[in-house]
Amino acid sequence: MCTIKELPPELQVKSAARAIEINPENAPKAHQTLLLSQEEQSNPLKLALLTLKRWRRSGVNLTVGFFGNPSAELKARIISHMNAWNVSGNIQFTESSNNPQVRISFDREGYWSYCGIDILQISSDQPTMNLQGFSMDTPEYVFRRVVRHETGHTLGFPHEHLRPEIVNLIDSEKAIAYFADRFMWSREKTIAQVLTPLDPFVNVTVVADPNSIMCYKLPASIMKDGIAINGGTDISASDMQLVAILYPKSNATKSLMHTVRNSDGSWQPLENLLDKFSIESPILSLAGAKDENGNTHLVFTTIWGGPEEIGQLWHSIRHSNGNWSGPNNLSQLLEISKGVAAVAAASGQNGTIQFIFTTSDGHLWHTIRESNGNWQPIGDLRKEVKVSGNVVALSGTSGADGATQFVFTTNDGHLWHTIRRANGSWQPLGNLSAELSRKWTGVVTTIAGAEGPSNGDAVFVFATNQSNLWHTLRHRNGGKWMGLNDLGKELQVEKRVIAIGGCSGADGQTQFIFATQDGQAWHTIRYANGGWQSAVPLNWVLPIIGPMPTLTGVTGDYGATHFFFTTYQ
């Protein structure tokens, strides 16, 4: 269990001043100081505790040294895991024996690191990070989970489980008893490391990510709702987004790309929709669906929309003639009071488009865009279908007879399915984890759905945080599920999948694009006979540069398929 090392009080003020000098954005925010008394506002230590510890936005380039004379192989292995953060950000760790800034020991108790710029206050003969007992015999999954986590602290990232929406789910007294019994922590230490929430206004991402590498595993026994927080085992898609925002690569450009795969297999040139849209904020989530007139509706969420507008939901239309309208701010139009974190879309009956989305408090909502352009008020889907836990990832697709199907996962890793019938009623929530005789390992982190080869069939592909990619199909006839297919094995996908998008294509095909943790993007097709096309790297056919953390697919006309994605370029 990791702890963030704190500086002694006499060094905290000095470190805070240095942090603001290095990155002025580290300074306490106005709303934070307004909450302090006049006496506290003049107290340097109090202000120091409100100061962030992030490095310059221009990037992080730190040298790394080791105590205890470890082997060259062990040092290289550790540094390679530290540099896993540079897939989406301008981050570089390099071994050095000449006064290194990051100093790693192996003989102290536990796993720990100082946070960000605090490492600059530590004497050169003392470690800034400890990896107790690490050796070449340490399992790879431990390297991945521990080294990448502690490196996140060195980059200035706090614990994700201290986000208010997670802390509010913890039973304080049960947590104090649990950590005392399991780790011999004092009451004060548990309060500091587990129960003291971060200021929500200094978080860069909209919603807490229970799959973040920076999140503790919290057992169900200490949670008010009895649902465990599984915690992260590797750098998640939201972690990648965070790094790309805070430490963008030197040549970084924001992009929301659109392309079309024609029915003959050729691809249309990429277009960057941000050249058309006046969107300044990074994009967190994408979804789309087609209406009866061949128009493509694209919805997406941004981290912010304006001052104090966190997690905004937007809607735009690509008309059948290729022209675009919008985007329009749905958060304002629909009076959504919470930040929107993720969204899914599906084509409904009579030209309607149906959307479900999750907000920063883990709630699940539903709305409909009518064929005349009007929007229905948002409905509380969490209450309607009795969802337990916070919704993390979600997907939608059309069903039979005007119905729409939605699949989503909650923070305990369970997979759920429901249908909105044409008459407006909802089918009771189905537990797909049980229905499919759950045999996958890890927690479901991303999912995509598409219409199947027969009208009313639905194909779903999902991935877990342990490098598994799975496929299933729900048949229209009786609602039976096909069972699970190990798609990762079939397509020989060895890297962890972080994002998936899907849609139906020509001749009963369903098409999927997916992104892996190494920054590669892939395209595959499920044919009507159930066979799969080998996964093809998208950069073979399109000039894609950089990781692709967010993507979606939309069925087009005449067998064409539309794909939308963001990249870190």
C-alpha distance (Angstrom), angle and dihedral (degrees) to the residues before:
residue distance angle dihedral
M1 . . .
C2 3.79 . .
T3 3.78 127.7 .
I4 3.77 128.6 -169.8
K5 3.79 109.2 -124.8
E6 3.79 114.4 -129.4
L7 3.76 126.3 -147.6
P8 3.79 119.4 -120.9
P9 3.83 112.0 -97.2
E10 3.80 93.5 -104.1
L11 3.83 90.1 60.7
Q12 3.81 98.7 40.7
V13 3.80 94.7 75.2
K14 3.80 91.1 47.3
S15 3.79 91.6 48.6
A16 3.82 92.0 48.3
A17 3.80 91.0 53.9
R18 3.80 90.1 49.3
A19 3.81 91.2 47.7
I20 3.81 92.2 54.4
E21 3.80 90.6 46.0
I22 3.82 91.4 52.9
N23 3.81 95.3 41.8
P24 3.84 118.4 9.2
E25 3.82 89.1 -160.2
N26 3.82 87.0 73.5
A27 3.81 91.3 72.2
P28 3.83 117.5 111.2
K29 3.79 112.2 -88.7
A30 3.78 122.1 -114.9
H31 3.79 94.1 -114.1
Q32 3.81 89.6 54.1
T33 3.79 95.4 52.7
L34 3.82 91.3 46.0
L35 3.80 88.0 62.6
L36 3.81 90.7 58.3
S37 3.78 124.5 87.2
Q38 3.79 117.9 -112.3
E39 3.78 89.2 -103.2
E40 3.82 91.9 50.5
Q41 3.81 91.7 49.0
S42 3.79 88.7 61.7
N43 3.80 93.0 45.9
P44 3.86 108.7 100.3
L45 3.81 93.0 -159.7
K46 3.79 92.3 52.9
L47 3.79 90.9 51.1
A48 3.80 90.8 45.3
L49 3.79 89.9 59.5
L50 3.83 89.0 58.4
T51 3.79 93.9 51.1
L52 3.81 120.0 106.2
K53 3.80 120.3 -132.1
R54 3.80 102.9 -144.3
W55 3.79 124.6 138.2
R56 3.80 126.9 -123.0
R57 3.79 116.5 -59.0
S58 3.79 87.8 -125.8
G59 3.81 87.3 75.5
V60 3.78 146.1 -88.8
N61 3.80 121.3 -85.1
L62 3.79 110.7 169.4
T63 3.78 133.7 167.2
V64 3.80 119.8 -131.7
G65 3.80 129.6 -149.3
F66 3.80 133.2 178.5
F67 3.80 137.1 -140.2
G68 3.78 121.7 -144.2
N69 3.81 99.2 37.7
P70 3.84 98.1 -94.6
S71 3.79 120.2 -168.9
A72 3.79 120.9 -85.9
E73 3.80 88.5 -114.8
L74 3.81 93.1 56.0
K75 3.80 92.8 47.3
A76 3.79 92.1 49.3
R77 3.79 91.6 47.4
I78 3.79 92.9 52.1
I79 3.80 94.0 46.6
S80 3.81 91.1 48.8
H81 3.81 88.8 57.8
M82 3.79 91.5 46.3
N83 3.80 88.9 53.8
A84 3.81 91.5 53.3
W85 3.82 84.0 91.2
N86 3.80 91.4 67.3
V87 3.81 95.8 73.3
S88 3.80 90.0 93.5
G89 3.80 103.5 12.6
N90 3.80 141.9 54.6
I91 3.79 95.1 -101.9
Q92 3.78 129.7 138.4
F93 3.80 131.7 172.4
T94 3.81 117.0 -170.2
E95 3.80 129.6 -175.7
S96 3.80 115.1 -114.8
S97 3.79 137.0 163.4
N98 3.81 92.4 -162.3
N99 3.80 106.8 94.3
P100 3.82 95.2 -51.2
Q101 3.81 117.6 -154.3
V102 3.82 95.1 -142.6
R103 3.80 112.9 49.5
I104 3.78 120.3 -173.1
S105 3.78 126.4 -158.4
F106 3.78 129.9 -174.7
D107 3.82 103.7 -166.8
R108 3.81 102.2 66.2
E109 3.79 122.8 92.4
G110 3.80 118.5 -85.2
Y111 3.78 135.8 -19.0
W112 3.78 115.0 -59.4
S113 3.78 146.9 140.5
Y114 3.77 138.7 -173.0
C115 3.78 113.8 -111.7
G116 3.79 120.4 -102.2
I117 3.78 116.4 -67.7
D118 3.82 90.9 11.0
I119 3.82 87.5 83.8
L120 3.82 88.6 72.4
Q121 3.83 90.1 68.1
I122 3.80 95.3 56.4
S123 3.80 118.0 102.7
S124 3.80 112.8 -106.4
D125 3.81 91.2 -118.5
Q126 3.82 91.6 58.2
P127 3.82 130.5 75.3
T128 3.80 123.7 -111.5
M129 3.82 92.5 -163.5
N130 3.79 134.1 29.6
L131 3.80 128.3 -157.0
Q132 3.79 102.7 -178.4
G133 3.80 113.5 -143.9
F134 3.80 97.2 -9.1
S135 3.80 114.7 162.4
M136 3.78 138.9 149.7
D137 3.83 86.5 -85.4
T138 3.81 91.9 62.0
P139 3.83 108.2 111.4
E140 3.79 116.8 -103.1
Y141 3.82 93.3 -120.8
V142 3.81 89.0 58.6
F143 3.80 91.2 51.2
R144 3.78 89.0 50.2
R145 3.79 95.7 47.3
V146 3.81 100.9 38.3
V147 3.81 105.4 33.0
R148 3.80 93.5 45.0
H149 3.81 91.0 46.1
E150 3.81 94.5 50.6
T151 3.79 90.0 44.8
G152 3.80 87.8 55.1
H153 3.81 88.0 59.9
T154 3.80 90.4 49.1
L155 3.81 86.8 54.5
G156 3.80 88.9 55.7
F157 3.80 100.5 -100.2
P158 3.82 119.3 141.9
H159 3.79 125.9 -147.9
E160 3.81 112.0 -67.3
H161 3.81 92.7 -145.8
L162 3.81 87.9 67.3
R163 3.79 90.0 70.6
P164 3.84 106.6 118.7
E165 3.81 93.9 -119.4
I166 3.83 89.6 61.2
V167 3.81 98.0 37.2
N168 3.81 89.2 53.1
L169 3.81 89.0 59.9
I170 3.83 93.9 56.0
D171 3.80 123.2 95.9
S172 3.80 99.8 -134.2
E173 3.79 99.4 -151.9
K174 3.79 93.6 45.0
A175 3.80 89.5 49.4
I176 3.80 92.5 50.2
A177 3.82 90.6 50.1
Y178 3.82 92.4 45.8
F179 3.80 96.6 50.8
A180 3.80 91.4 43.3
D181 3.81 91.3 53.3
R182 3.82 97.4 39.2
F183 3.81 102.6 36.4
M184 3.82 103.5 12.4
W185 3.80 90.2 -118.3
S186 3.76 120.1 165.7
R187 3.78 120.6 -120.3
E188 3.81 89.2 -107.8
K189 3.80 93.2 51.9
T190 3.81 93.3 50.8
I191 3.79 90.6 48.7
A192 3.81 90.4 51.6
Q193 3.82 98.0 41.7
V194 3.82 100.9 36.2
L195 3.80 113.9 11.6
T196 3.81 107.0 41.8
P197 3.82 107.5 90.3
L198 3.77 123.5 -140.6
D199 3.77 120.0 -118.3
P200 3.84 102.9 -90.1
F201 3.80 91.7 -145.3
V202 3.81 94.0 63.6
N203 3.81 93.4 54.0
V204 3.78 113.0 106.5
T205 3.81 97.6 -158.1
V206 3.79 121.0 62.3
V207 3.78 101.7 -128.0
A208 3.77 136.0 26.9
D209 3.78 113.2 -97.4
P210 3.82 112.6 -142.6
N211 3.80 87.5 -169.2
S212 3.80 94.2 55.6
I213 3.79 115.2 122.7
M214 3.82 85.1 -127.1
C215 3.83 94.0 60.7
Y216 3.81 124.0 98.9
K217 3.76 120.6 -131.9
L218 3.81 104.9 -111.5
P219 3.84 117.5 -166.3
A220 3.79 122.0 -127.8
S221 3.81 89.7 -118.2
I222 3.83 92.2 72.6
M223 3.81 97.3 41.6
K224 3.80 121.2 96.9
D225 3.81 92.2 -137.4
G226 3.80 94.0 42.6
I227 3.82 92.0 -119.4
A228 3.80 117.6 126.9
I229 3.79 124.9 -130.7
N230 3.79 102.2 -134.3
G231 3.79 96.1 -159.7
G232 3.78 127.8 -146.5
T233 3.79 126.9 -64.1
D234 3.80 96.4 -176.6
I235 3.80 142.3 8.5
S236 3.81 105.7 -61.9
A237 3.80 130.9 -148.6
S238 3.81 90.7 -100.5
D239 3.81 89.6 50.1
M240 3.80 88.0 54.8
Q241 3.79 90.3 50.0
L242 3.79 91.1 49.8
V243 3.80 92.0 53.0
A244 3.80 92.3 46.2
I245 3.82 89.9 53.8
L246 3.80 98.7 43.8
Y247 3.81 99.5 35.4
P248 3.83 106.9 21.9
K249 3.77 119.2 -173.4
S250 3.79 114.4 -98.2
N251 3.81 93.3 -107.3
A252 3.79 94.9 37.7
T253 3.78 119.0 151.4
K254 3.78 125.1 177.0
S255 3.77 114.2 -120.4
L256 3.77 139.6 179.6
M257 3.77 102.6 -173.4
H258 3.79 130.1 -160.8
T259 3.77 129.3 -169.2
V260 3.79 137.9 162.3
R261 3.77 127.0 -138.4
N262 3.79 107.0 -150.5
S263 3.79 121.4 -139.4
D264 3.82 89.8 -106.7
G265 3.83 90.8 60.5
S266 3.80 97.4 -104.1
W267 3.80 120.7 127.7
Q268 3.79 127.7 -132.9
P269 3.83 118.5 -131.9
L270 3.79 118.1 -85.8
E271 3.79 119.3 -100.9
N272 3.80 123.9 -163.8
L273 3.80 106.4 -134.9
L274 3.78 91.3 -161.8
D275 3.79 85.2 74.0
K276 3.82 85.0 66.5
F277 3.80 101.5 31.9
S278 3.79 124.8 68.0
I279 3.79 93.8 -137.0
E280 3.81 118.3 140.2
S281 3.79 100.4 170.6
P282 3.82 125.6 85.7
I283 3.81 113.7 -99.3
L284 3.80 119.1 -119.3
S285 3.79 106.2 -178.9
L286 3.82 140.2 13.3
A287 3.81 135.1 -162.9
G288 3.77 136.2 161.8
A289 3.79 146.7 178.3
K290 3.82 139.5 -178.4
D291 3.79 125.6 -117.2
E292 3.81 127.5 -145.2
N293 3.81 92.1 -91.8
G294 3.80 94.3 58.1
N295 3.82 94.3 -103.1
T296 3.79 117.2 143.1
H297 3.80 116.0 -135.6
L298 3.80 115.2 -155.0
V299 3.79 122.3 -168.8
F300 3.77 124.8 -177.4
T301 3.76 141.1 168.1
T302 3.79 126.7 -130.9
I303 3.78 129.0 -161.0
W304 3.78 90.3 -120.5
G305 3.79 139.1 -0.9
G306 3.78 100.6 -167.9
P307 3.82 140.5 -35.1
E308 3.81 108.2 -20.3
E309 3.83 91.0 -8.8
I310 3.79 100.8 127.2
G311 3.81 121.5 -176.6
Q312 3.80 103.5 4.9
L313 3.82 124.0 -165.2
W314 3.81 118.5 -142.9
H315 3.81 135.9 -171.3
S316 3.79 129.9 -158.5
I317 3.80 135.6 168.6
R318 3.78 130.5 -140.7
H319 3.77 102.5 -158.0
S320 3.78 121.3 -142.4
N321 3.82 89.1 -103.8
G322 3.81 90.7 59.9
N323 3.81 97.2 -105.5
W324 3.79 121.2 127.6
S325 3.81 131.6 -138.0
G326 3.79 127.0 -168.4
P327 2.90 145.2 -28.6
N328 3.79 97.9 -142.4
N329 3.79 124.0 -172.4
L330 3.81 105.9 -113.7
S331 3.80 92.5 -178.6
Q332 3.78 87.9 67.0
L333 3.81 96.5 36.7
L334 3.81 94.1 50.0
E335 3.83 94.1 35.3
I336 3.79 93.8 -123.0
S337 3.80 104.2 -179.1
K338 3.81 98.6 -169.0
G339 3.78 129.3 62.0
V340 3.82 112.7 -91.3
A341 3.79 113.4 -129.9
A342 3.80 106.9 175.5
V343 3.80 138.6 4.8
A344 3.82 140.2 -165.9
A345 3.81 130.4 -166.5
A346 3.80 138.5 -162.9
S347 3.80 136.1 177.1
G348 3.81 112.8 -108.1
Q349 3.77 134.2 -170.1
N350 3.81 126.3 -63.4
G351 3.80 94.5 18.2
T352 3.80 96.1 -55.4
I353 3.79 124.3 140.9
Q354 3.79 118.2 -148.9
F355 3.78 124.7 -152.5
I356 3.76 134.7 -171.7
F357 3.77 122.1 -172.0
T358 3.75 140.1 174.8
T359 3.79 125.9 -134.7
S360 3.78 134.1 -148.4
D361 3.80 91.8 -89.2
G362 3.83 91.0 57.5
H363 3.81 92.9 -106.4
L364 3.81 120.9 146.3
W365 3.81 121.4 -137.3
H366 3.80 138.4 -177.3
T367 3.79 134.8 -153.7
I368 3.81 138.5 164.7
R369 3.78 132.1 -142.0
E370 3.79 108.3 -147.1
S371 3.79 121.2 -139.6
N372 3.82 89.1 -108.1
G373 3.80 91.2 59.3
N374 3.78 97.7 -103.0
W375 3.80 120.6 131.3
Q376 3.79 125.9 -138.1
P377 3.83 117.6 -132.6
I378 3.80 113.4 -93.8
G379 3.80 116.3 -93.2
D380 3.80 127.9 -149.3
L381 3.80 101.0 -112.4
R382 3.78 92.9 173.4
K383 3.79 88.7 63.0
E384 3.82 93.9 38.9
V385 3.82 96.1 57.0
K386 3.82 96.7 23.8
V387 3.81 101.2 -117.0
S388 3.80 115.8 -168.7
G389 3.77 117.4 -154.4
N390 3.77 131.0 11.3
V391 3.79 119.6 -53.9
V392 3.81 113.2 -121.1
A393 3.82 109.6 172.1
L394 3.80 130.7 11.6
S395 3.79 144.2 179.9
G396 3.79 139.1 -174.7
T397 3.79 140.4 -162.4
S398 3.80 139.7 170.3
G399 3.78 120.1 -89.2
A400 3.79 136.9 -167.7
D401 3.81 125.4 -60.3
G402 3.81 95.9 10.6
A403 3.79 95.1 -50.3
T404 3.80 124.8 134.5
Q405 3.79 126.2 -147.1
F406 3.77 127.6 -148.1
V407 3.79 131.5 -171.4
F408 3.78 123.8 -172.3
T409 3.77 141.7 163.7
T410 3.79 129.0 -132.8
N411 3.78 130.4 -145.1
D412 3.80 91.8 -92.0
G413 3.81 89.5 62.9
H414 3.81 95.2 -108.7
L415 3.79 120.5 142.2
W416 3.83 120.3 -136.5
H417 3.80 136.8 -171.3
T418 3.79 134.1 -161.9
I419 3.81 138.4 164.5
R420 3.77 130.0 -143.8
R421 3.76 105.3 -147.1
A422 3.79 123.0 -142.3
N423 3.82 90.1 -106.0
G424 3.81 90.9 60.3
S425 3.80 97.8 -105.0
W426 3.78 122.9 124.3
Q427 3.77 127.4 -128.6
P428 3.81 112.2 -125.5
L429 3.78 114.3 -93.0
G430 3.79 113.8 -86.1
N431 3.80 122.1 -149.2
L432 3.80 103.6 -133.2
S433 3.78 91.5 -178.3
A434 3.80 87.5 66.5
E435 3.82 96.4 32.7
L436 3.79 92.6 57.0
S437 3.81 93.6 44.8
R438 3.77 88.7 -115.4
K439 3.75 110.0 -115.6
W440 3.77 101.5 153.1
T441 3.77 120.7 106.8
G442 3.77 124.8 -130.5
V443 3.78 131.7 18.1
V444 3.81 123.9 -52.4
T445 3.80 107.6 -112.0
T446 3.81 106.2 167.0
I447 3.80 136.2 19.7
A448 3.81 140.1 178.3
G449 3.79 133.1 -170.0
A450 3.80 136.0 -162.2
E451 3.78 139.6 175.2
G452 3.79 111.6 -86.8
P453 3.80 131.4 -130.1
S454 3.82 93.0 -86.1
N455 3.79 123.5 52.9
G456 3.79 107.6 -90.7
D457 3.79 96.9 17.0
A458 3.80 115.2 121.5
V459 3.80 127.6 -155.5
F460 3.80 120.1 -156.4
V461 3.80 129.9 -171.9
F462 3.79 121.7 -172.4
A463 3.79 139.1 173.3
T464 3.78 134.9 -150.8
N465 3.78 132.9 -147.8
Q466 3.79 90.7 -105.0
S467 3.80 100.7 68.3
N468 3.79 96.2 -90.4
L469 3.82 125.7 137.6
W470 3.80 118.6 -169.7
H471 3.79 138.5 -176.0
T472 3.78 133.2 -159.7
L473 3.81 137.8 165.7
R474 3.78 131.5 -146.9
H475 3.78 112.8 -149.4
R476 3.77 119.6 -141.1
N477 3.79 91.1 -138.1
G478 3.79 105.1 85.6
G479 3.77 93.8 -22.6
K480 3.80 92.7 -92.3
W481 3.80 119.7 167.4
M482 3.78 119.3 -132.5
G483 3.80 94.0 -140.9
L484 3.77 127.8 -120.1
N485 3.77 129.0 -44.4
D486 3.79 119.2 -165.5
L487 3.79 94.4 -128.2
G488 3.77 93.8 173.5
K489 3.77 89.6 60.8
E490 3.80 93.7 43.7
L491 3.81 93.3 50.1
Q492 3.82 92.9 36.8
V493 3.80 92.5 -122.9
E494 3.78 106.2 166.9
K495 3.81 101.2 170.6
R496 3.80 124.8 77.6
V497 3.82 112.8 -93.6
I498 3.82 113.6 -131.7
A499 3.82 102.5 177.5
I500 3.83 138.0 19.1
G501 3.80 135.1 -171.6
G502 3.79 128.0 -176.8
C503 3.81 145.4 176.5
S504 3.80 141.0 160.9
G505 3.80 120.8 -89.1
A506 3.78 138.8 -176.7
D507 3.82 125.8 -42.6
G508 3.80 96.6 13.8
Q509 3.80 94.0 -52.7
T510 3.78 125.4 145.3
Q511 3.79 116.3 -154.8
F512 3.77 129.3 -156.6
I513 3.75 135.5 -175.1
F514 3.78 120.0 -165.9
A515 3.78 138.2 178.8
T516 3.79 126.5 -139.0
Q517 3.79 128.7 -149.6
D518 3.79 93.1 -104.2
G519 3.80 90.7 65.9
Q520 3.81 96.4 -101.4
A521 3.83 122.4 133.7
W522 3.80 124.7 -152.3
H523 3.81 140.6 -168.1
T524 3.78 128.0 -152.2
I525 3.81 138.8 167.0
R526 3.78 132.0 -144.2
Y527 3.79 106.9 -150.3
A528 3.79 123.8 -143.8
N529 3.82 90.1 -104.7
G530 3.82 90.9 59.1
G531 3.79 97.2 -104.6
W532 3.79 122.3 129.1
Q533 3.79 130.6 -134.8
S534 3.79 113.8 -129.2
A535 3.80 112.2 -96.1
V536 3.81 109.9 -96.2
P537 3.83 122.1 -157.8
L538 3.80 107.0 -115.2
N539 3.79 92.2 -141.8
W540 3.79 87.2 68.6
V541 3.81 89.1 69.7
L542 3.80 104.0 21.2
P543 3.84 131.9 42.3
I544 3.81 94.6 -115.9
I545 3.79 116.1 164.8
G546 3.78 123.0 -172.6
P547 3.83 136.6 6.7
M548 3.79 120.5 -41.5
P549 3.84 109.1 -141.9
T550 3.82 99.6 166.0
L551 3.79 128.9 38.3
T552 3.79 145.7 148.1
G553 3.79 140.7 -177.5
V554 3.82 130.5 -138.5
T555 3.79 128.7 -168.1
G556 3.80 113.0 -116.2
D557 3.79 135.5 -166.2
Y558 3.81 125.4 -74.0
G559 3.81 94.3 14.6
A560 3.80 95.2 -53.7
T561 3.79 121.2 136.5
H562 3.80 127.8 -150.1
F563 3.79 121.9 -146.6
F564 3.79 127.1 -168.7
F565 3.79 125.8 -172.8
T566 3.77 144.0 156.1
T567 3.78 123.1 -129.4
Y568 3.79 138.1 -166.4
Q569 3.79 101.9 -130.4
